[in-house]
Amino acid sequence: MRVASYLIVFFLLAAVSGCGSPAAEEQAEVTASAEDTSAMQLYKKNCMSCHGNDLSGRVGPSLQQAGSRLTEEQIGDIIKAGARGMPGYEKSLKTEEISQLAKWLAAKKE
């Protein structure tokens, strides 16, 4: 009976300790900003068919580490005017949308 009581207390304590608030890093990952969410939606709608659902590339090159190769401004220019077989999106996306995508992709450095 005592062993059962200790086991119950142990499992209750283990369960309660698992219910604490997540670490700041985990919490930051879970709460994507509205801007990131918007950029991801723009990516899915306009870029995913060529660059893949995980940015790994298909017809177009991988964008997983775009920010380590290009600045935000360079990425924005490519989105606007196009490059190496990629069409420009200046007429189909608003300036703010291009900026959102460029900022989001520039943050992809790893």
MMTF fields as JSON, N, C-alpha, C and O atoms, coordinates in Angstrom:
{
  "mmtfVersion": "1.0.0",
  "mmtfProducer": "UNKNOWN",
  "numBonds": 439,
  "numAtoms": 440,
  "numGroups": 110,
  "numChains": 1,
  "numModels": 1,
  "chainsPerModel": [1],
  "groupsPerChain": [110],
  "chainIdList": ["A"],
  "bondAtomList": [4, 2, 8, 6, 12, 10, 16, 14, 20, 18, 24, 22, 28, 26, 32, 30, 36, 34, 40, 38, 44, 42, 48, 46, 52, 50, 56, 54, 60, 58, 64, 62, 68, 66, 72, 70, 76, 74, 80, 78, 84, 82, 88, 86, 92, 90, 96, 94, 100, 98, 104, 102, 108, 106, 112, 110, 116, 114, 120, 118, 124, 122, 128, 126, 132, 130, 136, 134, 140, 138, 144, 142, 148, 146, 152, 150, 156, 154, 160, 158, 164, 162, 168, 166, 172, 170, 176, 174, 180, 178, 184, 182, 188, 186, 192, 190, 196, 194, 200, 198, 204, 202, 208, 206, 212, 210, 216, 214, 220, 218, 224, 222, 228, 226, 232, 230, 236, 234, 240, 238, 244, 242, 248, 246, 252, 250, 256, 254, 260, 258, 264, 262, 268, 266, 272, 270, 276, 274, 280, 278, 284, 282, 288, 286, 292, 290, 296, 294, 300, 298, 304, 302, 308, 306, 312, 310, 316, 314, 320, 318, 324, 322, 328, 326, 332, 330, 336, 334, 340, 338, 344, 342, 348, 346, 352, 350, 356, 354, 360, 358, 364, 362, 368, 366, 372, 370, 376, 374, 380, 378, 384, 382, 388, 386, 392, 390, 396, 394, 400, 398, 404, 402, 408, 406, 412, 410, 416, 414, 420, 418, 424, 422, 428, 426, 432, 430, 436, 434],
  "bondOrderList": [1, 1, 1, 1, 1, 1, 1, 1, 1, 1, 1, 1, 1, 1, 1, 1, 1, 1, 1, 1, 1, 1, 1, 1, 1, 1, 1, 1, 1, 1, 1, 1, 1, 1, 1, 1, 1, 1, 1, 1, 1, 1, 1, 1, 1, 1, 1, 1, 1, 1, 1, 1, 1, 1, 1, 1, 1, 1, 1, 1, 1, 1, 1, 1, 1, 1, 1, 1, 1, 1, 1, 1, 1, 1, 1, 1, 1, 1, 1, 1, 1, 1, 1, 1, 1, 1, 1, 1, 1, 1, 1, 1, 1, 1, 1, 1, 1, 1, 1, 1, 1, 1, 1, 1, 1, 1, 1, 1, 1],
  "groupList": [{"groupName": "MET", "atomNameList": ["N", "CA", "C", "O"], "elementList": ["N", "C", "C", "O"], "formalChargeList": [0, 0, 0, 0], "bondAtomList": [1, 0, 2, 1, 3, 2], "bondOrderList": [1, 1, 2], "singleLetterCode": "M", "chemCompType": "L-PEPTIDE LINKING"}, {"groupName": "ARG", "atomNameList": ["N", "CA", "C", "O"], "elementList": ["N", "C", "C", "O"], "formalChargeList": [0, 0, 0, 0], "bondAtomList": [1, 0, 2, 1, 3, 2], "bondOrderList": [1, 1, 2], "singleLetterCode": "R", "chemCompType": "L-PEPTIDE LINKING"}, {"groupName": "VAL", "atomNameList": ["N", "CA", "C", "O"], "elementList": ["N", "C", "C", "O"], "formalChargeList": [0, 0, 0, 0], "bondAtomList": [1, 0, 2, 1, 3, 2], "bondOrderList": [1, 1, 2], "singleLetterCode": "V", "chemCompType": "L-PEPTIDE LINKING"}, {"groupName": "ALA", "atomNameList": ["N", "CA", "C", "O"], "elementList": ["N", "C", "C", "O"], "formalChargeList": [0, 0, 0, 0], "bondAtomList": [1, 0, 2, 1, 3, 2], "bondOrderList": [1, 1, 2], "singleLetterCode": "A", "chemCompType": "L-PEPTIDE LINKING"}, {"groupName": "SER", "atomNameList": ["N", "CA", "C", "O"], "elementList": ["N", "C", "C", "O"], "formalChargeList": [0, 0, 0, 0], "bondAtomList": [1, 0, 2, 1, 3, 2], "bondOrderList": [1, 1, 2], "singleLetterCode": "S", "chemCompType": "L-PEPTIDE LINKING"}, {"groupName": "TYR", "atomNameList": ["N", "CA", "C", "O"], "elementList": ["N", "C", "C", "O"], "formalChargeList": [0, 0, 0, 0], "bondAtomList": [1, 0, 2, 1, 3, 2], "bondOrderList": [1, 1, 2], "singleLetterCode": "Y", "chemCompType": "L-PEPTIDE LINKING"}, {"groupName": "LEU", "atomNameList": ["N", "CA", "C", "O"], "elementList": ["N", "C", "C", "O"], "formalChargeList": [0, 0, 0, 0], "bondAtomList": [1, 0, 2, 1, 3, 2], "bondOrderList": [1, 1, 2], "singleLetterCode": "L", "chemCompType": "L-PEPTIDE LINKING"}, {"groupName": "ILE", "atomNameList": ["N", "CA", "C", "O"], "elementList": ["N", "C", "C", "O"], "formalChargeList": [0, 0, 0, 0], "bondAtomList": [1, 0, 2, 1, 3, 2], "bondOrderList": [1, 1, 2], "singleLetterCode": "I", "chemCompType": "L-PEPTIDE LINKING"}, {"groupName": "PHE", "atomNameList": ["N", "CA", "C", "O"], "elementList": ["N", "C", "C", "O"], "formalChargeList": [0, 0, 0, 0], "bondAtomList": [1, 0, 2, 1, 3, 2], "bondOrderList": [1, 1, 2], "singleLetterCode": "F", "chemCompType": "L-PEPTIDE LINKING"}, {"groupName": "GLY", "atomNameList": ["N", "CA", "C", "O"], "elementList": ["N", "C", "C", "O"], "formalChargeList": [0, 0, 0, 0], "bondAtomList": [1, 0, 2, 1, 3, 2], "bondOrderList": [1, 1, 2], "singleLetterCode": "G", "chemCompType": "PEPTIDE LINKING"}, {"groupName": "CYS", "atomNameList": ["N", "CA", "C", "O"], "elementList": ["N", "C", "C", "O"], "formalChargeList": [0, 0, 0, 0], "bondAtomList": [1, 0, 2, 1, 3, 2], "bondOrderList": [1, 1, 2], "singleLetterCode": "C", "chemCompType": "L-PEPTIDE LINKING"}, {"groupName": "PRO", "atomNameList": ["N", "CA", "C", "O"], "elementList": ["N", "C", "C", "O"], "formalChargeList": [0, 0, 0, 0], "bondAtomList": [1, 0, 2, 1, 3, 2], "bondOrderList": [1, 1, 2], "singleLetterCode": "P", "chemCompType": "L-PEPTIDE LINKING"}, {"groupName": "GLU", "atomNameList": ["N", "CA", "C", "O"], "elementList": ["N", "C", "C", "O"], "formalChargeList": [0, 0, 0, 0], "bondAtomList": [1, 0, 2, 1, 3, 2], "bondOrderList": [1, 1, 2], "singleLetterCode": "E", "chemCompType": "L-PEPTIDE LINKING"}, {"groupName": "GLN", "atomNameList": ["N", "CA", "C", "O"], "elementList": ["N", "C", "C", "O"], "formalChargeList": [0, 0, 0, 0], "bondAtomList": [1, 0, 2, 1, 3, 2], "bondOrderList": [1, 1, 2], "singleLetterCode": "Q", "chemCompType": "L-PEPTIDE LINKING"}, {"groupName": "THR", "atomNameList": ["N", "CA", "C", "O"], "elementList": ["N", "C", "C", "O"], "formalChargeList": [0, 0, 0, 0], "bondAtomList": [1, 0, 2, 1, 3, 2], "bondOrderList": [1, 1, 2], "singleLetterCode": "T", "chemCompType": "L-PEPTIDE LINKING"}, {"groupName": "ASP", "atomNameList": ["N", "CA", "C", "O"], "elementList": ["N", "C", "C", "O"], "formalChargeList": [0, 0, 0, 0], "bondAtomList": [1, 0, 2, 1, 3, 2], "bondOrderList": [1, 1, 2], "singleLetterCode": "D", "chemCompType": "L-PEPTIDE LINKING"}, {"groupName": "LYS", "atomNameList": ["N", "CA", "C", "O"], "elementList": ["N", "C", "C", "O"], "formalChargeList": [0, 0, 0, 0], "bondAtomList": [1, 0, 2, 1, 3, 2], "bondOrderList": [1, 1, 2], "singleLetterCode": "K", "chemCompType": "L-PEPTIDE LINKING"}, {"groupName": "ASN", "atomNameList": ["N", "CA", "C", "O"], "elementList": ["N", "C", "C", "O"], "formalChargeList": [0, 0, 0, 0], "bondAtomList": [1, 0, 2, 1, 3, 2], "bondOrderList": [1, 1, 2], "singleLetterCode": "N", "chemCompType": "L-PEPTIDE LINKING"}, {"groupName": "HIS", "atomNameList": ["N", "CA", "C", "O"], "elementList": ["N", "C", "C", "O"], "formalChargeList": [0, 0, 0, 0], "bondAtomList": [1, 0, 2, 1, 3, 2], "bondOrderList": [1, 1, 2], "singleLetterCode": "H", "chemCompType": "L-PEPTIDE LINKING"}, {"groupName": "TRP", "atomNameList": ["N", "CA", "C", "O"], "elementList": ["N", "C", "C", "O"], "formalChargeList": [0, 0, 0, 0], "bondAtomList": [1, 0, 2, 1, 3, 2], "bondOrderList": [1, 1, 2], "singleLetterCode": "W", "chemCompType": "L-PEPTIDE LINKING"}],
  "groupTypeList": [0, 1, 2, 3, 4, 5, 6, 7, 2, 8, 8, 6, 6, 3, 3, 2, 4, 9, 10, 9, 4, 11, 3, 3, 12, 12, 13, 3, 12, 2, 14, 3, 4, 3, 12, 15, 14, 4, 3, 0, 13, 6, 5, 16, 16, 17, 10, 0, 4, 10, 18, 9, 17, 15, 6, 4, 9, 1, 2, 9, 11, 4, 6, 13, 13, 3, 9, 4, 1, 6, 14, 12, 12, 13, 7, 9, 15, 7, 7, 16, 3, 9, 3, 1, 9, 0, 11, 9, 5, 12, 16, 4, 6, 16, 14, 12, 12, 7, 4, 13, 6, 3, 16, 19, 6, 3, 3, 16, 16, 12],
  "groupIdList": [1, 2, 3, 4, 5, 6, 7, 8, 9, 10, 11, 12, 13, 14, 15, 16, 17, 18, 19, 20, 21, 22, 23, 24, 25, 26, 27, 28, 29, 30, 31, 32, 33, 34, 35, 36, 37, 38, 39, 40, 41, 42, 43, 44, 45, 46, 47, 48, 49, 50, 51, 52, 53, 54, 55, 56, 57, 58, 59, 60, 61, 62, 63, 64, 65, 66, 67, 68, 69, 70, 71, 72, 73, 74, 75, 76, 77, 78, 79, 80, 81, 82, 83, 84, 85, 86, 87, 88, 89, 90, 91, 92, 93, 94, 95, 96, 97, 98, 99, 100, 101, 102, 103, 104, 105, 106, 107, 108, 109, 110],
  "secStructList": [7, 2, 2, 2, 2, 2, 2, 2, 2, 2, 2, 2, 2, 2, 2, 2, 2, 6, 6, 1, 7, 7, 7, 2, 2, 2, 2, 2, 2, 2, 1, 7, 7, 2, 2, 2, 2, 2, 2, 2, 2, 2, 2, 2, 2, 2, 6, 2, 2, 2, 2, 7, 6, 6, 1, 1, 7, 1, 1, 1, 7, 7, 7, 6, 6, 2, 2, 2, 2, 1, 7, 2, 2, 2, 2, 2, 2, 2, 2, 2, 2, 7, 5, 6, 6, 5, 7, 7, 7, 6, 6, 6, 1, 7, 2, 2, 2, 2, 2, 2, 2, 2, 2, 2, 2, 2, 6, 7, 7, 7],
  "xCoordList": [0.816, 0.0, 0.863, 0.576, 1.937, 2.833, 3.514, 3.673, 3.911, 4.579, 3.629, 4.034, 2.381, 1.385, 1.207, 1.1, 1.175, 1.033, 2.224, 2.054, 3.429, 4.621, 4.616, 4.997, 4.184, 4.118, 3.121, 3.387, 1.974, 0.966, 1.528, 1.39, 2.161, 2.744, 3.833, 3.909, 4.667, 5.73, 5.161, 5.627, 4.153, 3.576, 2.842, 2.866, 2.193, 1.54, 2.574, 2.374, 3.669, 4.726, 5.347, 5.635, 5.549, 6.112, 5.165, 5.599, 3.869, 2.888, 2.826, 2.767, 2.839, 2.762, 4.018, 3.927, 5.179, 6.407, 6.452, 7.11, 5.791, 5.726, 4.767, 4.759, 3.958, 2.967, 3.474, 2.704, 4.73, 5.28, 5.332, 5.076, 5.663, 5.744, 6.969, 8.006, 6.856, 7.985, 9.13, 8.941, 10.301, 11.472, 11.239, 10.465, 11.9, 11.7, 11.974, 11.273, 12.982, 13.324, 12.199, 11.819, 11.664, 10.564, 9.343, 8.662, 9.072, 7.914, 8.05, 7.06, 9.245, 9.467, 9.209, 8.682, 9.584, 9.344, 7.856, 7.37, 7.138, 5.716, 4.935, 4.019, 5.291, 4.556, 5.219, 5.999, 4.903, 5.408, 4.679, 3.471, 5.407, 4.778, 3.785, 3.852, 2.879, 1.888, 2.589, 2.123, 3.702, 4.462, 5.049, 5.004, 5.601, 6.134, 5.027, 5.205, 3.889, 2.761, 2.318, 2.051, 2.241, 1.856, 2.881, 2.512, 4.158, 5.218, 5.155, 5.348, 4.886, 4.775, 3.601, 3.704, 2.488, 1.333, 1.66, 1.291, 2.344, 2.771, 3.701, 3.587, 4.621, 5.547, 4.774, 5.014, 3.85, 3.082, 2.306, 2.219, 1.754, 0.92, 1.75, 1.326, 2.918, 3.663, 4.992, 5.47, 5.585, 6.964, 7.132, 8.054, 6.242, 6.413, 6.474, 7.194, 5.742, 5.727, 7.108, 7.409, 7.935, 9.289, 10.38, 11.392, 10.178, 11.228, 10.963, 11.76, 9.866, 9.582, 8.885, 8.985, 8.164, 7.405, 8.303, 7.855, 9.55, 10.48, 11.665, 12.716, 11.476, 12.48, 13.707, 14.722, 13.631, 14.799, 15.058, 16.092, 14.135, 14.317, 13.667, 13.584, 13.22, 12.68, 13.177, 14.301, 12.337, 12.754, 13.692, 14.713, 13.329, 14.158, 15.141, 15.011, 16.116, 17.134, 16.591, 15.519, 17.34, 17.013, 17.065, 17.944, 16.123, 16.1, 16.33, 16.161, 16.717, 16.877, 17.916, 17.791, 18.922, 19.958, 20.116, 21.218, 19.003, 19.035, 19.678, 20.42, 19.401, 19.937, 21.433, 22.049, 22.031, 23.489, 24.208, 25.415, 23.463, 24.063, 23.686, 24.455, 22.49, 21.963, 21.438, 20.997, 21.488, 20.909, 19.399, 18.886, 18.714, 17.265, 16.947, 15.992, 17.75, 17.539, 17.73, 16.943, 18.768, 19.016, 17.874, 17.443, 17.401, 16.285, 15.049, 14.355, 14.772, 13.632, 13.741, 12.752, 14.94, 15.158, 14.892, 14.308, 15.317, 15.083, 13.592, 13.079, 12.899, 11.454, 10.757, 9.869, 11.143, 10.522, 10.78, 9.845, 12.048, 12.433, 12.598, 12.564, 12.777, 13.054, 14.541, 15.306, 14.944, 16.349, 16.476, 15.786, 17.348, 17.692, 16.48, 16.423, 15.531, 14.351, 13.177, 12.067, 13.401, 12.31, 11.61, 12.264, 10.28, 9.561, 9.579, 9.707, 9.455, 9.344, 7.923, 6.963, 7.795, 6.485, 6.064, 5.139, 6.726, 6.435, 4.986, 4.386, 4.424, 3.053, 2.008, 0.846, 2.405, 1.417, 1.445, 0.488, 2.518, 2.6, 2.745, 3.362, 2.17, 2.318, 3.739, 4.416, 4.171, 5.508, 5.696, 6.759, 4.655, 4.736, 4.895, 5.624, 4.214, 4.306, 5.704, 6.255, 6.266, 7.636, 8.602, 9.522, 8.397, 9.252, 9.134, 10.137, 7.909, 7.698, 8.439, 9.141, 8.274, 8.961, 10.475, 11.175, 10.979, 12.425, 12.97, 14.022, 12.268, 12.704, 12.699, 13.643, 11.64, 11.494, 12.602, 13.215, 12.854, 13.896, 15.295, 16.185, 15.496, 16.805, 17.145, 18.318, 16.134, 16.358, 16.749, 17.179, 16.609, 16.959, 18.466, 18.956, 19.185, 20.648, 21.227, 22.431, 20.42, 20.927, 20.142, 20.419],
  "yCoordList": [-1.197, 0.0, 1.265, 2.235, 1.227, 2.382, 2.614, 3.753, 1.531, 1.646, 2.278, 3.13, 1.865, 2.423, 3.917, 4.698, 4.318, 5.738, 6.542, 7.626, 6.002, 6.689, 6.799, 7.826, 5.736, 5.762, 6.809, 7.529, 6.887, 7.878, 9.284, 10.123, 9.541, 10.856, 11.161, 12.277, 10.17, 10.36, 10.739, 11.691, 9.997, 10.277, 11.615, 12.309, 11.98, 13.29, 14.415, 15.398, 14.269, 15.283, 15.355, 16.442, 14.214, 14.197, 14.878, 15.627, 14.615, 15.226, 16.732, 17.486, 17.175, 18.603, 19.317, 20.42, 18.71, 19.373, 19.48, 20.381, 18.612, 18.687, 19.743, 20.058, 20.299, 21.296, 22.722, 23.664, 22.903, 24.248, 24.968, 24.376, 26.232, 27.004, 26.564, 26.25, 26.539, 26.104, 27.104, 28.268, 26.636, 27.514, 28.621, 28.457, 29.736, 30.896, 30.549, 31.02, 29.734, 29.367, 28.556, 28.808, 27.576, 26.77, 27.636, 27.489, 28.526, 29.396, 30.293, 30.547, 30.771, 31.622, 30.847, 31.399, 29.553, 28.736, 28.521, 28.581, 28.271, 27.978, 29.198, 29.082, 30.358, 31.568, 32.287, 33.221, 31.847, 32.548, 33.876, 33.951, 34.901, 36.213, 36.232, 35.406, 37.169, 37.316, 37.588, 37.156, 38.3, 38.608, 37.332, 37.144, 36.457, 35.188, 34.329, 33.711, 34.296, 33.516, 34.032, 33.246, 35.326, 35.935, 35.617, 35.296, 35.705, 35.401, 33.938, 33.617, 33.047, 31.628, 31.377, 30.569, 32.065, 31.92, 32.43, 31.802, 33.558, 34.084, 33.096, 32.868, 32.513, 31.53, 30.335, 29.9, 29.816, 28.647, 28.942, 28.095, 30.124, 30.486, 30.779, 30.448, 31.388, 31.894, 31.2, 31.25, 30.568, 30.088, 28.574, 27.987, 27.957, 26.56, 25.613, 24.616, 25.902, 24.982, 24.828, 23.773, 25.835, 25.755, 25.529, 24.89, 26.046, 25.979, 24.928, 24.792, 24.18, 23.086, 23.516, 24.668, 22.561, 22.889, 23.118, 23.691, 22.688, 22.916, 23.796, 23.786, 24.546, 25.462, 24.748, 25.391, 23.433, 22.664, 22.732, 22.262, 23.309, 23.448, 22.311, 21.18, 22.624, 21.654, 22.109, 21.801, 22.841, 23.452, 24.62, 24.807, 25.39, 26.509, 26.048, 24.937, 26.872, 26.488, 26.436, 26.967, 25.796, 25.748, 27.159, 27.953, 27.45, 28.744, 28.569, 29.512, 27.356, 27.069, 27.961, 28.261, 28.383, 29.252, 30.516, 31.042, 30.99, 32.166, 33.37, 34.119, 33.558, 34.701, 34.653, 35.684, 33.478, 33.397, 33.727, 33.968, 33.737, 34.042, 35.42, 36.05, 35.882, 37.135, 38.035, 37.558, 39.338, 40.288, 40.354, 39.869, 40.952, 41.143, 41.946, 41.642, 42.966, 43.806, 43.004, 43.135, 42.181, 41.361, 40.369, 40.157, 39.775, 38.83, 39.55, 39.035, 40.739, 41.529, 41.866, 41.804, 42.222, 42.537, 41.325, 41.456, 40.152, 38.929, 38.615, 38.23, 38.778, 38.525, 39.492, 39.085, 40.752, 41.762, 41.482, 41.389, 41.348, 41.287, 39.875, 39.667, 38.9, 37.543, 37.359, 38.323, 36.115, 35.809, 34.368, 33.482, 34.141, 32.799, 31.876, 30.802, 32.299, 31.477, 31.721, 31.263, 32.427, 32.745, 34.009, 35.01, 33.969, 35.183, 36.232, 35.891, 37.47, 38.545, 38.62, 38.286, 39.055, 39.135, 40.57, 40.794, 41.532, 42.944, 43.295, 44.133, 42.67, 42.985, 42.163, 42.563, 41.027, 40.177, 40.261, 39.845, 40.786, 40.962, 42.438, 43.2, 42.826, 44.202, 44.391, 43.424, 45.629, 45.95, 45.415, 44.893, 45.546, 45.06, 43.544, 43.014, 42.845, 41.385, 40.943, 39.992, 41.626, 41.322, 41.571, 40.784, 42.652, 42.963, 41.901, 41.5, 41.441, 40.389, 39.117, 38.519, 38.713, 37.507, 37.67, 36.762, 38.815, 39.058, 39.018, 38.428, 39.635, 39.646, 38.234, 37.831, 37.485, 36.116, 35.221, 34.446, 35.332, 34.512, 34.938, 34.097, 36.23, 36.714, 36.164, 36.057, 35.819, 35.247, 33.772, 33.201, 33.158, 31.738, 31.644, 31.822, 31.361, 31.334, 29.982, 29.773, 29.072, 27.747, 26.665, 25.484],
  "zCoordList": [0.0, 0.0, 0.0, -0.702, 0.814, 0.862, -0.477, -0.917, -1.115, -2.405, -3.416, -4.206, -3.39, -4.31, -4.052, -4.998, -2.794, -2.456, -2.976, -3.533, -2.791, -3.278, -4.805, -5.367, -5.457, -6.918, -7.407, -8.37, -6.738, -7.127, -6.958, -7.848, -5.816, -5.558, -6.594, -7.108, -6.894, -7.879, -9.243, -9.869, -9.705, -11.015, -11.046, -12.062, -9.947, -9.888, -9.968, -10.682, -9.242, -9.296, -10.687, -11.189, -11.297, -12.651, -13.632, -14.507, -13.483, -14.384, -14.183, -15.154, -12.931, -12.639, -13.128, -13.666, -12.951, -13.4, -14.916, -15.436, -15.63, -17.084, -17.577, -18.767, -16.693, -17.087, -16.953, -17.144, -16.636, -16.497, -17.826, -18.875, -17.78, -19.021, -19.814, -19.23, -21.134, -21.953, -21.889, -21.536, -22.231, -22.259, -23.269, -24.212, -23.076, -23.954, -25.411, -26.307, -25.646, -27.023, -27.663, -28.807, -26.917, -27.441, -27.687, -28.703, -26.768, -26.893, -28.119, -28.806, -28.401, -29.569, -30.855, -31.82, -30.87, -32.053, -32.276, -33.405, -31.185, -31.294, -31.754, -32.568, -31.239, -31.591, -32.748, -32.557, -33.925, -35.109, -35.203, -34.981, -35.527, -35.624, -36.774, -37.685, -36.722, -37.792, -39.116, -40.171, -39.059, -40.269, -40.881, -42.096, -40.029, -40.521, -41.118, -42.167, -40.446, -40.942, -42.299, -43.208, -42.438, -43.708, -44.792, -45.921, -44.456, -45.425, -45.844, -47.016, -44.888, -45.222, -46.16, -47.083, -45.928, -46.817, -48.217, -49.209, -48.299, -49.599, -50.296, -51.5, -49.533, -50.09, -50.651, -51.778, -49.856, -50.299, -51.576, -52.465, -51.663, -52.811, -54.063, -55.171, -53.906, -55.062, -55.353, -56.486, -54.374, -54.536, -54.391, -54.956, -53.636, -53.262, -54.46, -54.415, -55.515, -56.651, -57.286, -57.846, -57.212, -57.786, -56.737, -57.023, -55.535, -54.516, -53.446, -52.518, -53.549, -52.627, -51.359, -50.935, -50.747, -49.536, -48.326, -47.333, -48.387, -47.281, -47.697, -47.056, -48.77, -49.315, -49.875, -50.142, -50.056, -50.487, -51.985, -52.459, -52.727, -54.165, -54.938, -54.459, -56.109, -57.066, -58.424, -58.82, -59.134, -60.399, -60.088, -60.749, -59.081, -58.631, -57.565, -57.052, -57.223, -56.24, -54.813, -54.52, -53.948, -52.525, -51.937, -52.273, -51.068, -50.374, -48.877, -48.104, -48.469, -47.044, -46.371, -45.184, -47.096, -46.528, -47.364, -47.521, -47.893, -48.775, -48.091, -48.725, -46.814, -46.082, -45.862, -45.59, -45.973, -45.818, -47.126, -47.132, -48.234, -49.534, -50.062, -50.787, -49.69, -50.244, -49.138, -48.093, -49.375, -48.424, -48.653, -49.662, -47.713, -47.85, -49.111, -49.826, -49.374, -50.558, -51.85, -52.788, -51.892, -53.081, -53.315, -54.448, -52.241, -52.349, -52.877, -53.754, -52.345, -52.816, -54.291, -55.021, -54.731, -56.149, -57.037, -58.113, -56.588, -57.365, -57.426, -58.476, -56.308, -56.307, -57.262, -58.011, -57.244, -58.12, -59.597, -60.393, -59.955, -61.37, -61.912, -63.125, -61.019, -61.468, -61.72, -61.715, -61.94, -62.224, -62.689, -62.185, -63.64, -64.122, -64.286, -63.688, -65.088, -65.356, -64.422, -64.694, -63.341, -62.417, -62.896, -63.189, -62.978, -63.384, -62.27, -61.094, -62.635, -61.663, -61.116, -61.812, -59.881, -59.233, -58.937, -58.157, -59.545, -59.29, -59.62, -58.946, -60.637, -61.041, -60.294, -60.219, -59.744, -59.08, -57.556, -56.903, -56.979, -55.529, -55.195, -55.938, -54.072, -53.591, -53.06, -52.709, -53.007, -52.498, -51.083, -50.748, -50.247, -48.862, -48.826, -47.989, -49.734, -49.77, -50.194, -49.64, -51.166, -51.599, -50.445, -50.221, -49.722, -48.569, -47.489, -46.897, -47.227, -46.226, -46.611, -45.795, -47.862, -48.339, -48.258, -47.808, -48.689, -48.672, -47.246, -46.998, -46.325, -44.924, -44.356, -43.676, -44.632, -44.138, -44.703, -43.969, -46.007, -46.631, -46.188, -46.059, -45.954, -45.491, -44.108, -43.752, -43.339, -42.009, -42.081, -41.078, -43.236, -43.421, -43.649, -44.764, -42.564, -42.658, -42.28, -42.429, -41.804, -41.403, -42.065, -41.853]
}
